[in-house]
Amino acid sequence: MPGPKILNHIYDAPLDSLLSYGDGKCSGPKGWPNYVQELGLTAEHIPGFIQMAQDDQLWSFFFEDPDDLDDEPAGAGALDPDIALWAPIHAWRALGQLRAAEAVKPLAQVLQQRDIDWCWEELPDVFGLIGAEAIDPLDELLSADDIDYKSKVTLSSGLTYIAQTFPDQRDRCVEVLTRQLSHYDNHHISVNGALVLALFKLKAIESTAVMAAAYNAKKVDEMFVGSWPRIQVDLGLKQASDFTPEELSIHYTPEQEKLMANIRAYVNRHKPSAAELGLPIKREAFGSDKSTEFKDIAAQSGSQKLPSKSGFGDGAKASRKKGKKKQR
């Protein structure tokens, strides 16, 4: 077990409460603790939470193998890294609840630096809570050359969440998403795919001309939302009978085709047997001279189980290192 750690930066109350707040697993903003009410948070605490969300030392607890962390002697300010590692996640949730627009750009840097599912899944929720004041910063970030395309995919989702959380901001979000998509030549195809997905979720019929142009230019990653004919059908603009099955299907890039072929080959090579899955086995399938072997296999099948999936709680250390997708 790793020993207690001393932080390089000292956080004053009430921010320091998040260092020992504990496990951060919960489902969506409705399941998050009410940090503002519980801790009496105000706008004056925003800079401290931004620093906590960016704190390299706290993130090192998240990514490092606990066995590799040097032990520190216990004392004033000492904390458990297995608990403190959740502090940045609690911090960005608190920033969302405080509707801290000044946190959008710093959190985009966190998103770019920390390649984990927690960022991809929760930061759009945070931007959604911040609301209207996050729209312009997100627009700027989507146009920025120093933001990578993977981060822009998540940032575009933030605009969807804002529109869904604050319906009065829907038209403004659609305008930003549509304008960004109109620059499809300047965006990675995955960003364009995410922009189309965002517009699709918002049922942005008014943006179909721009969506069609992006598809016709072959600048959209169809894995995000499907082919243009499929979108038209799902938006109620066309009937499925207007298209061929091939037109309604996703068209993969050569790289995606290669990746999927590799995945299929891997799955086929590692396909478990009926015995490994604990499925019923017909004895006659082994022939009359296989009775002994059958008994051996059947006995083994009763004790074998599929490997359990690592999650959070007891398995948190393994899952956080691998960027395991958390359950929503």
N, C-alpha and C positions, 0 to 999 in steps of 0.2 A: 504494500500500500504506500502511495506517496505521502510524504509528510506535509505538514502545514506550510503555506507559502507566505512570503511577505511581498506585497505589491509595491512596484516602483512608484506608483501614483496613489496618493491617499484620497479616498472619497469621503466627504463629510456627510453627516446625516441630512436628509433621509436617503441619499443616494447609496450609502454603504449598505442599506438593508438588502439591496439586490444582489450583493456579493454572497449572501447566505440565504437568499430567497428559495433556492432549491430548483428541482427539476422543472424544466420549462415546457414539457410536453402537454399540449392541450389542442383542441380542435377549433381553429379559427378565432377571430376577434371576439365572438360571443362567448367563447370559453376562456378567454384571457382574464386574469385577475383585474380588478379595477384598481390599478396602481395609483391613479390620481386620488381616489377616495381613501384608499388604505394608508397611503403614505403622506397625504396632504400636499400633493405636488402642485407647483405653480410654474408660471413661465420662467421664473428665475432659475429653475433647476434644469432648463433645457440645455445650456452649454455643457453641464456636467454629464448629462445623459448622452450627448453627442460624443463626448470624449470616451465614455464607457463603451459605447457601441463600436468605437474604433480602436479600443485599447489592445495593442499587439500582445501584451503579456496575458491578458485574459483569453485572447484567441489562441495563444500558444497552449493553454490548458485544454482547449477544445480539440486541437489537432495532434498534440504530442501523445505518445504512449505514456501513460502514467508511470510505468516502470522506468522510463528514461528521464523523468523529472528528478532533479536533485532535491534531497530532503533539506528542509530548513528547520532550525530549532523553533519550537512553539514559543509564542510571546505575544506582546501587544501587536495587533494588526494582522496576526497570522490567520490564514483561512484555508479551507479545504479546496484544492483545485477541482475536484470532481463536482463540487457544488458551485464554485465561483465561475466555472466555464459557461454557465447559463446566463451570467450577468449581461453580456452584450445583447442577448435575445430579449431579456426582460427590458433592457434599456430602450431598444427600438420600439417595443410595444408601448412603453410609457410615452415615447415621443409621438407616436401616433395618437394616443389618447389626449395628449396635450395639443394636438393639431399644430405641431411645430414645423412650419414650412421651411424654416432655415435648416432643418435636418435633411431635406431631400437630397441635396447634392453630396453632403458627407456620407449619407447612407448609400448613394450610388457608388461611391468609392469603396465602401465596405463590400458591396455586391460584386464589384470587379475584382477585389483582392481575395475574397473568401469564396472559393468555388464549391459551395455546399447547397444542399436542397433547402436548408432552413432559410437561406437568403432568397432563393428563387420563389419559395412558397409564401413566406411571411411578409416580405417587403411590399409586394403589391397590396396586401391587406393594410399595412402601415400607411402607404400613400392614400389608400381609400379612406382611412380615418381622417387624415389631414385635410382632404377635401379640396375645395376650389383653389386654395393658395398653393397647392402642389402642382397645378396644371402647367403653369408657365415654366417652372424649373424642369419638369419632365420633358416638356417640349424642347427646351434648350439642350438637355442631355441627349435626346434622340438625334439631335443635329450635330452633336459634338464629335469631332474626329478622334478624341482621345478616350472615348468610351467604346469598349469592344462590343461586337455584335451580340454575344451571349447576354451581356448585361442589358442591352437595348431590348431584347426579347422580353425580359422581366419588366423593364420600365414601361413598355407599351401596355402590359397587363395592368399596371398601376392606374392608367387612365380608364380602363374598363371598370376597375373597382371603384374609382371615384364616381363615375357615372351611375353605377349600380347603388352606391351608398347614398349619393346625393342626386336624385333624378333631375333636379333643376339644372344640374351641370352637364347633363347628357349631350345637349347640342354643342356645347363648347368642347367637350372631349371628342366628339365625332369630328368637329372641324379640325382639331389638331391631328387626329389620327389620319384623316383623309389627306390633309396637306402633307404629312410625312410620307404617306404612301405615294403621293404624286411624284415624289423624288425617288421612285423605286430604283432608278439607275445608280443612285448614290448609296443605297442600302444593300446589305447582304440579303440573299434570298430568304434566310430564316427570319430576319427582321421584317421583311415584307409579309412573310407568312403570318407572323405574330400580329402585325397591323391589320391584316385581313381578318384574322380570327377575332380581334378586338371589335372591329366594325360589325362582323357577323353576330357576335354576342349582343351587340347593341341594336341589332336589326336596322342597320343604317342603309336603308333602301336608297337614300339620297346620295350615297357614295358609290353606287354600282358602276358608274362610268369609269371612275378611277380604278376600281378593283379590276374591271374588265381590261383596262389598258395595261395594268401590271401583269395580269395573266397572259395577255396576248404577246407581251414582250418576254415571256418566259422568265420572269423575275420573282416568282413566288414559289416558296417551298410548300408543296401541296400536302406534306405530311402534317402540317398544322391544322388544316381545316378542310382539305379535299380539293377537288377540281373545280373550275369555274362553273361548268354545267351543274355539278352537285350543289354548289352554293346557291345558284339560281333556283333550283328545285326546292331546297330547304328554306329559302326566303319566300317561297310562294310566287316567284316570278315566272316560273316555267313548270311544265309537267315532266315527270321522269320519262314519259313516252316520247318526249321531244328529242331525246338523246339515245345514243347507243350505250350498251353496258360499258363499253370501253371508254367512252367519253365521260361517264359518271365515275369511273375508277380513278384512283390516285395515280399520278405519273411520277415515278421516282427518278431522281438523278442517278447517273452511273455510279456515283460514290455510295448512294443509299442502296442501290441494287446490290452492290458488292458487300456492303455491311450486312444486309439482310440474308444474303447467301451464306456468309460466314456464320451468322447466328443460327440459321437452319442447320448447317453442317455440325455446329457445336452441339445443338440440341439432339440431333440424331445420334451423334457419337456417345452422348451421355444419357440417353433415354433409359430410365430405370426398368428393370424387369418386373414381372408380376410379383415375384417373391419379395423383391425389395420394396414394392409398394404395399405389400401385405394383402394383395388381392387373392381371391379363391383360386386354387390350382386344381385342375382336373387330373386325378391320378392316372387315368388311362392314357393321358397324353404322353406319359413317359414310357409306356410299354410295360409288359409283365416283368421284364428283367431289371426294372429300374426302381423297384419298391424301396430298397434301402436308401437310394439316393433321394427319392421323393420324400421319405421321412426326414432325412437330414435337411432338405430344403424347406419343407414345411415348418420344421422346428425353428430354423433360422428366421423364416418370415414372421414368425410370431414375436420375435424379439427385436427385429430390425425396424427402424423408423426413418422417415425422411429427415434430413438435417433440419433442425429448427431454424427459423429465420431470425436473424439478429434484429432486435428492436431497440427500445429505450428502457430505462430502468436498469436492470442488471446487465443488459447487453449494450449499454450506452457507449461504452468506451470503444467497442469494436465498430459500432454503427457510425459514430461520429467521425472516425478516421476514414471510413470508406465513403462518407457522404451518403449514407443509406437514406433512401427516401422515407420521410416520416409519414405515418398514416394520418389521413385527413377524414 
